[in-house]
Amino acid sequence: MSRFPARAVVDLAAIRGNVRALAQHAPTAQVMAVVKADAYGHGLLPVATAAVEAGATWLGTAQVSEALALRAAGVTAPRVLTWLYAPGAPLGEAIEADVDVSVAAPWALDEVLRAARATGRTARVHLKVDTGLGRNGVLPDQLPELTAAALRAEAEGAVRVVGVWSHFAFADEPDHPTVRAQEQVFADAVRTVEAAGARLEVRHIANSAATLTRPAVHYDLVRPGLAVYGLSPVPQLGGPTEFGLVPAMTLEAELATVKRVPAGQGVSYGHQYVTDRETTLGVVPLGYADGIPRHASGSGARLGGPVQVGRRTLGVAGRVCMDQFVIDLGPEATQRAGDRVVLFGTGADGGPTAEDWAQAAGTISYEITTRLGVRVPREHVDSVARAGVPACDEAVVR
């Protein structure tokens, strides 16, 4: 494979440390590490393995294909829950692979039943309740009927109702009135299902934000996603360090072109940035095809997404293009083509973070890591960096 001039370096030691930190935040609950979307762009199998090594007893995936990929790769120790599918999904394969399946609608229970009967295996199901998000799940007044149907199927041995779950709409705003309202609706839903005779193994509603800020809703299982990767789901309340987390991904690239230009030089499409003095420009070979947000472009005196060059933090100058963007290195620059620049990392050395890029693009840090394109290789390392201390020794493990 040809060499790509950029890489996303993922520290598996950080992943393990984050999972352990999250377990400390929820000491009465099991931890499900959510590894959907290629582990938020960090690499599904390496991250899943590291999370399990750190004590995660569950893994969560949105798509059935993700759950099946885990099982096919030999990740068999933890329970795996998958929850987002349409009619015709390969539920039989999931049941045969010992994957738990969410049931968010009556038709979904029908599909699970058909798959279970066809395979001759008992399906483990989690009933999904819409407690106020307005997304997947049955409304509370539909829950008794769905529960009754599921328990009839349980009596014949086709399914086993092992869980009830839901999702907050405003968990990243812990004081929002909907949070407490959803807590009550969920508590009522749990009582409804248990009163009908279900013998639940797990009740779960806490995502990353609720895991860190709402101990009352930890129940039997918490489902952190973003926090597993060392990013704060509540940046307005505190960054990763405040919660004992370390960002696991560092996105770095090599300068492709470095050249002197005169004052008045327009930069990139549309000349939204024009040099105000003789200076040096550097081309970073990553663009929106690789997941760099075009909304983080720089315009006029307002520079865009931050980039660390040596010990300086600079910004995108002009528009982000499909494959590249430009930075103004300044009149005294000594950089050459091939020199390393960092788009985001732990921030421990004062450099930019995924949250900084989110702020520059008007989005959230979740999107910054998950949108990284397939051209960008993921390089998995195992460092000794913890608690914001830069690694002094790294070994590439995958």
VEXDREN-2710 file (C-alpha; in Angstrom, 1 decimal):
% VEXDREN-2710
k/r/px/py/pz
1/MET/0.0/0.0/0.0
2/SER/1.3/3.4/-0.9
3/ARG/2.4/5.7/2.0
4/PHE/-0.1/8.3/3.1
5/PRO/1.3/11.6/4.4
6/ALA/-0.9/11.7/7.5
7/ARG/-2.1/9.3/10.2
8/ALA/-4.4/9.1/13.1
9/VAL/-2.4/7.7/16.0
10/VAL/-4.6/5.9/18.6
11/ASP/-3.2/5.2/22.0
12/LEU/-4.7/2.0/23.4
13/ALA/-3.3/2.7/26.8
14/ALA/-5.5/5.8/26.9
15/ILE/-8.5/3.7/25.9
16/ARG/-7.9/1.3/28.7
17/GLY/-7.3/4.1/31.2
18/ASN/-10.5/5.8/30.2
19/VAL/-12.5/2.7/30.6
20/ARG/-11.1/2.2/34.1
21/ALA/-11.8/5.8/34.9
22/LEU/-15.4/5.4/33.8
23/ALA/-15.8/2.3/35.9
24/GLN/-14.7/4.4/38.9
25/HIS/-17.4/7.0/38.0
26/ALA/-20.0/4.2/38.1
27/PRO/-18.8/1.8/40.7
28/THR/-22.1/0.0/41.1
29/ALA/-22.7/-0.6/37.4
30/GLN/-21.1/-2.7/34.6
31/VAL/-19.5/-0.7/31.8
32/MET/-20.6/-1.0/28.1
33/ALA/-18.0/0.5/25.8
34/VAL/-19.8/1.8/22.8
35/VAL/-17.7/1.0/19.7
36/LYS/-20.1/1.9/16.9
37/ALA/-19.0/3.8/13.8
38/ASP/-15.6/2.1/13.8
39/ALA/-15.1/3.0/17.5
40/TYR/-15.8/6.7/16.8
41/GLY/-13.2/6.6/14.1
42/HIS/-10.5/5.0/16.3
43/GLY/-10.6/1.4/14.9
44/LEU/-13.3/-1.1/15.9
45/LEU/-11.3/-4.3/16.8
46/PRO/-8.2/-2.7/18.5
47/VAL/-10.4/-0.5/20.6
48/ALA/-12.9/-3.2/21.5
49/THR/-10.0/-5.5/22.6
50/ALA/-8.5/-2.7/24.7
51/ALA/-11.8/-1.9/26.4
52/VAL/-12.4/-5.5/27.3
53/GLU/-8.9/-5.8/28.7
54/ALA/-9.7/-2.8/30.9
55/GLY/-12.8/-4.4/32.3
56/ALA/-15.7/-3.5/30.0
57/THR/-18.1/-6.4/30.2
58/TRP/-20.3/-5.2/27.4
59/LEU/-19.7/-3.7/23.9
60/GLY/-22.3/-1.6/22.1
61/THR/-22.8/-1.3/18.4
62/ALA/-25.4/0.5/16.4
63/GLN/-25.4/-1.7/13.3
64/VAL/-25.7/-5.5/13.3
65/SER/-22.8/-5.7/10.9
66/GLU/-20.5/-4.1/13.5
67/ALA/-21.6/-6.7/16.1
68/LEU/-21.0/-9.5/13.7
69/ALA/-17.6/-8.1/12.8
70/LEU/-16.6/-8.3/16.5
71/ARG/-17.7/-11.9/16.8
72/ALA/-16.1/-12.9/13.5
73/ALA/-12.8/-11.4/14.8
74/GLY/-12.9/-13.6/17.9
75/VAL/-14.2/-11.0/20.4
76/THR/-16.3/-13.4/22.4
77/ALA/-15.8/-12.7/26.0
78/PRO/-18.1/-9.7/26.5
79/ARG/-21.8/-9.4/25.9
80/VAL/-22.5/-7.3/22.7
81/LEU/-25.7/-5.3/22.1
82/THR/-26.8/-4.0/18.7
83/TRP/-29.7/-1.7/18.3
84/LEU/-30.2/0.0/14.9
85/TYR/-31.7/-2.0/12.1
86/ALA/-34.5/-2.0/9.5
87/PRO/-36.7/-4.9/8.4
88/GLY/-34.7/-7.6/6.7
89/ALA/-31.6/-7.2/8.9
90/PRO/-29.5/-10.4/9.5
91/LEU/-30.9/-11.0/13.0
92/GLY/-30.6/-14.7/12.6
93/GLU/-26.8/-14.3/12.3
94/ALA/-26.8/-12.0/15.3
95/ILE/-28.7/-14.5/17.4
96/GLU/-26.4/-17.4/16.3
97/ALA/-23.4/-15.2/17.2
98/ASP/-24.8/-14.6/20.7
99/VAL/-25.4/-10.9/20.2
100/ASP/-28.1/-9.2/22.2
101/VAL/-30.7/-7.3/20.1
102/SER/-32.7/-4.2/20.9
103/VAL/-36.4/-4.3/20.2
104/ALA/-37.7/-0.8/19.6
105/ALA/-41.0/-1.5/17.9
106/PRO/-43.6/-4.3/17.5
107/TRP/-42.4/-5.2/14.0
108/ALA/-38.9/-5.6/15.4
109/LEU/-40.1/-8.2/17.9
110/ASP/-41.8/-10.0/15.1
111/GLU/-38.6/-10.1/13.1
112/VAL/-36.6/-11.3/16.1
113/LEU/-39.1/-14.1/16.7
114/ARG/-38.9/-15.3/13.1
115/ALA/-35.1/-15.3/13.3
116/ALA/-35.1/-17.1/16.6
117/ARG/-37.5/-19.8/15.4
118/ALA/-35.5/-20.2/12.2
119/THR/-32.2/-20.7/14.1
120/GLY/-33.6/-22.7/17.0
121/ARG/-31.8/-20.3/19.4
122/THR/-33.2/-18.1/22.1
123/ALA/-32.8/-14.5/21.3
124/ARG/-31.7/-12.1/24.1
125/VAL/-33.6/-8.9/23.7
126/HIS/-33.6/-5.4/25.3
127/LEU/-36.9/-3.5/25.1
128/LYS/-36.2/0.1/24.0
129/VAL/-38.5/2.8/25.5
130/ASP/-38.8/6.3/24.1
131/THR/-38.7/8.3/27.4
132/GLY/-38.6/11.6/25.6
133/LEU/-35.9/11.7/22.9
134/GLY/-38.4/11.2/20.1
135/ARG/-36.2/8.7/18.3
136/ASN/-36.1/4.9/18.5
137/GLY/-38.2/3.0/21.0
138/VAL/-41.9/2.5/21.9
139/LEU/-43.8/5.2/23.7
140/PRO/-44.6/4.4/27.4
141/ASP/-48.3/3.7/26.6
142/GLN/-47.2/1.1/24.1
143/LEU/-44.8/-0.7/26.4
144/PRO/-47.3/-2.9/28.3
145/GLU/-48.5/-4.5/25.0
146/LEU/-44.9/-5.0/23.7
147/THR/-43.8/-6.5/27.0
148/ALA/-46.8/-8.9/27.0
149/ALA/-45.9/-10.0/23.5
150/ALA/-42.2/-10.5/24.4
151/LEU/-43.1/-12.5/27.5
152/ARG/-45.4/-14.7/25.5
153/ALA/-42.4/-15.4/23.2
154/GLU/-40.3/-16.0/26.2
155/ALA/-42.7/-18.6/27.5
156/GLU/-42.2/-20.6/24.2
157/GLY/-38.4/-20.3/24.5
158/ALA/-37.9/-18.0/21.5
159/VAL/-36.7/-15.0/23.4
160/ARG/-35.4/-13.9/26.7
161/VAL/-36.2/-10.4/27.9
162/VAL/-32.9/-9.4/29.5
163/GLY/-33.0/-5.6/29.5
164/VAL/-34.9/-2.4/29.3
165/TRP/-33.2/0.7/28.1
166/SER/-33.5/4.3/26.8
167/HIS/-31.6/7.4/25.9
168/PHE/-31.5/10.9/27.2
169/ALA/-32.2/13.9/25.0
170/PHE/-30.3/16.5/27.1
171/ALA/-27.7/14.4/29.1
172/ASP/-25.0/16.9/28.1
173/GLU/-27.0/19.6/29.9
174/PRO/-27.5/17.8/33.3
175/ASP/-29.7/20.5/34.8
176/HIS/-32.1/20.6/31.8
177/PRO/-35.7/19.8/33.0
178/THR/-36.1/17.0/30.5
179/VAL/-33.4/15.0/32.2
180/ARG/-35.3/14.5/35.5
181/ALA/-38.5/14.0/33.5
182/GLN/-36.9/11.2/31.5
183/GLU/-35.5/9.6/34.7
184/GLN/-39.0/9.3/36.0
185/VAL/-40.4/7.9/32.8
186/PHE/-37.7/5.4/32.7
187/ALA/-38.1/4.3/36.3
188/ASP/-41.8/3.8/35.5
189/ALA/-41.0/1.8/32.4
190/VAL/-38.7/-0.5/34.4
191/ARG/-41.5/-1.1/37.0
192/THR/-44.0/-1.8/34.2
193/VAL/-41.8/-4.5/32.6
194/GLU/-40.8/-6.1/35.9
195/ALA/-44.4/-6.1/37.2
196/ALA/-45.4/-8.0/34.0
197/GLY/-43.0/-10.8/35.1
198/ALA/-39.7/-10.0/33.2
199/ARG/-36.5/-11.0/35.0
200/LEU/-34.2/-8.3/33.9
201/GLU/-30.4/-8.6/33.9
202/VAL/-29.8/-5.0/33.1
203/ARG/-31.5/-1.6/33.1
204/HIS/-29.6/1.1/31.3
205/ILE/-30.1/4.7/30.2
206/ALA/-26.7/6.5/31.1
207/ASN/-24.5/7.5/28.1
208/SER/-21.2/9.2/28.6
209/ALA/-22.6/12.5/30.0
210/ALA/-24.9/10.7/32.4
211/THR/-22.2/8.3/33.5
212/LEU/-20.1/11.3/34.5
213/THR/-22.8/13.6/35.9
214/ARG/-25.9/11.5/37.0
215/PRO/-25.0/8.7/39.5
216/ALA/-28.7/8.2/40.2
217/VAL/-29.3/6.7/36.7
218/HIS/-26.3/4.3/36.6
219/TYR/-28.6/1.4/37.3
220/ASP/-27.0/-2.0/36.4
221/LEU/-25.1/-0.8/33.3
222/VAL/-23.7/2.5/31.8
223/ARG/-23.0/3.0/28.1
224/PRO/-20.2/5.5/27.6
225/GLY/-19.2/6.2/24.1
226/LEU/-17.3/9.5/23.6
227/ALA/-15.7/9.3/27.0
228/VAL/-14.1/6.0/26.2
229/TYR/-12.1/7.9/23.6
230/GLY/-11.0/10.5/26.2
231/LEU/-13.2/13.4/25.1
232/SER/-15.6/15.3/27.3
233/PRO/-19.3/15.0/26.5
234/VAL/-19.9/18.1/28.7
235/PRO/-17.1/20.5/27.7
236/GLN/-18.9/23.4/29.3
237/LEU/-18.6/21.6/32.7
238/GLY/-15.0/20.3/32.3
239/GLY/-12.5/19.0/29.9
240/PRO/-11.1/15.4/29.8
241/THR/-8.6/16.1/32.7
242/GLU/-11.4/17.0/35.1
243/PHE/-13.0/13.6/34.6
244/GLY/-9.8/11.6/34.6
245/LEU/-9.8/11.0/30.8
246/VAL/-7.1/11.3/28.2
247/PRO/-7.9/11.8/24.5
248/ALA/-6.8/8.7/22.6
249/MET/-6.4/10.0/19.1
250/THR/-3.7/12.3/17.7
251/LEU/-4.1/13.4/14.1
252/GLU/-0.9/14.4/12.4
253/ALA/0.4/15.1/8.9
254/GLU/3.5/16.0/7.0
255/LEU/3.8/19.3/5.2
256/ALA/3.6/18.7/1.5
257/THR/4.7/22.1/0.2
258/VAL/6.5/25.0/1.9
259/LYS/7.2/28.2/0.0
260/ARG/7.8/31.9/0.3
261/VAL/5.1/34.2/-1.1
262/PRO/4.8/38.0/-1.3
263/ALA/2.4/40.3/0.6
264/GLY/-1.0/40.4/-1.1
265/GLN/-0.9/36.7/-2.1
266/GLY/-4.4/35.2/-2.2
267/VAL/-4.5/31.7/-0.6
268/SER/-6.7/28.8/-1.6
269/TYR/-10.0/28.9/-3.5
270/GLY/-11.8/32.2/-3.4
271/HIS/-8.8/34.0/-1.8
272/GLN/-10.7/34.3/1.5
273/TYR/-7.3/34.7/3.1
274/VAL/-4.7/37.2/1.6
275/THR/-1.2/37.5/3.1
276/ASP/-0.5/40.9/4.7
277/ARG/3.3/40.6/4.4
278/GLU/5.9/38.5/2.8
279/THR/5.5/35.1/4.5
280/THR/5.9/31.3/4.2
281/LEU/2.9/29.1/3.4
282/GLY/2.7/25.4/4.2
283/VAL/0.3/22.9/2.6
284/VAL/-1.2/20.2/4.9
285/PRO/-2.2/17.2/2.8
286/LEU/-5.6/16.6/4.4
287/GLY/-8.9/17.9/3.3
288/TYR/-12.6/17.5/3.6
289/ALA/-12.4/14.2/1.7
290/ASP/-10.4/13.0/4.8
291/GLY/-12.9/14.5/7.2
292/ILE/-11.4/17.9/7.8
293/PRO/-14.4/20.2/8.2
294/ARG/-14.8/22.7/5.5
295/HIS/-16.6/24.9/8.1
296/ALA/-13.2/25.2/9.8
297/SER/-11.8/27.3/6.9
298/GLY/-10.2/30.6/7.7
299/SER/-11.4/33.9/6.3
300/GLY/-9.7/37.3/6.5
301/ALA/-8.2/37.9/9.9
302/ARG/-10.1/34.9/11.3
303/LEU/-8.0/31.8/11.0
304/GLY/-9.7/28.4/10.9
305/GLY/-9.1/25.1/12.6
306/PRO/-5.9/25.0/14.7
307/VAL/-2.7/23.2/13.8
308/GLN/0.4/22.8/16.0
309/VAL/3.7/23.4/14.2
310/GLY/6.6/22.9/16.6
311/ARG/5.5/24.8/19.7
312/ARG/3.3/27.2/17.9
313/THR/-0.5/26.9/17.2
314/LEU/-1.5/28.3/13.9
315/GLY/-4.8/28.2/12.0
316/VAL/-6.2/27.2/8.6
317/ALA/-5.6/30.1/6.2
318/GLY/-8.3/30.2/3.5
319/ARG/-10.6/27.4/2.5
320/VAL/-10.2/23.8/3.3
321/CYS/-10.1/21.9/0.0
322/MET/-10.9/18.3/-0.8
323/ASP/-7.4/17.0/-0.2
324/GLN/-5.5/19.8/1.5
325/PHE/-5.5/23.1/3.3
326/VAL/-2.9/25.9/3.8
327/ILE/-1.4/27.4/6.9
328/ASP/0.6/30.7/7.2
329/LEU/3.8/29.7/8.8
330/GLY/5.0/33.3/9.2
331/PRO/8.0/35.3/7.9
332/GLU/10.5/33.6/10.1
333/ALA/9.4/30.0/9.4
334/THR/12.1/27.4/9.2
335/GLN/9.8/24.4/8.4
336/ARG/10.5/22.3/5.3
337/ALA/8.4/19.8/3.4
338/GLY/8.0/16.6/5.4
339/ASP/8.0/18.3/8.8
340/ARG/5.3/17.0/11.2
341/VAL/2.2/19.1/12.1
342/VAL/-0.5/18.1/14.6
343/LEU/-4.1/18.9/14.0
344/PHE/-5.3/17.6/17.3
345/GLY/-4.2/15.4/20.2
346/THR/-4.3/15.3/24.0
347/GLY/-3.7/19.0/24.5
348/ALA/-1.3/18.2/27.3
349/ASP/1.5/20.2/25.7
350/GLY/-0.9/23.1/24.9
351/GLY/-1.6/21.9/21.4
352/PRO/-5.0/21.8/19.8
353/THR/-7.7/19.2/20.7
354/ALA/-10.6/17.7/18.9
355/GLU/-12.8/20.0/21.0
356/ASP/-10.9/23.0/19.6
357/TRP/-11.6/21.8/16.0
358/ALA/-15.3/21.3/17.0
359/GLN/-15.4/24.9/18.2
360/ALA/-13.8/26.1/15.0
361/ALA/-16.3/24.2/12.8
362/GLY/-19.4/24.9/14.9
363/THR/-19.9/21.2/15.7
364/ILE/-19.1/18.6/18.4
365/SER/-16.0/16.6/19.1
366/TYR/-17.9/13.4/18.3
367/GLU/-18.1/14.5/14.7
368/ILE/-14.4/15.4/14.4
369/THR/-13.1/11.9/15.1
370/THR/-15.9/9.9/13.5
371/ARG/-15.8/11.8/10.2
372/LEU/-12.1/10.9/9.5
373/GLY/-12.0/9.3/6.1
374/VAL/-10.7/5.9/5.1
375/ARG/-7.6/7.3/3.4
376/VAL/-6.2/8.3/6.8
377/PRO/-4.5/5.2/8.3
378/ARG/-5.1/4.4/11.9
379/GLU/-1.9/3.6/13.7
380/HIS/-2.4/1.9/17.1
381/VAL/0.2/2.4/19.8
382/ASP/0.4/1.4/23.4
383/SER/2.0/4.3/25.4
384/VAL/2.6/5.0/29.0
385/ALA/0.9/8.3/28.8
386/ARG/-1.8/8.8/31.4
387/ALA/-3.4/11.7/33.2
388/GLY/-2.3/14.1/30.6
389/VAL/1.4/13.3/30.8
390/PRO/3.0/12.9/27.3
391/ALA/4.3/9.5/26.4
392/CYS/8.0/8.9/26.8
393/ASP/7.9/5.6/25.1
394/GLU/5.6/4.2/22.4
395/ALA/5.4/0.9/20.6
396/VAL/3.3/0.4/17.5
397/VAL/1.2/-2.7/18.3
398/ARG/-1.1/-2.8/15.2
END
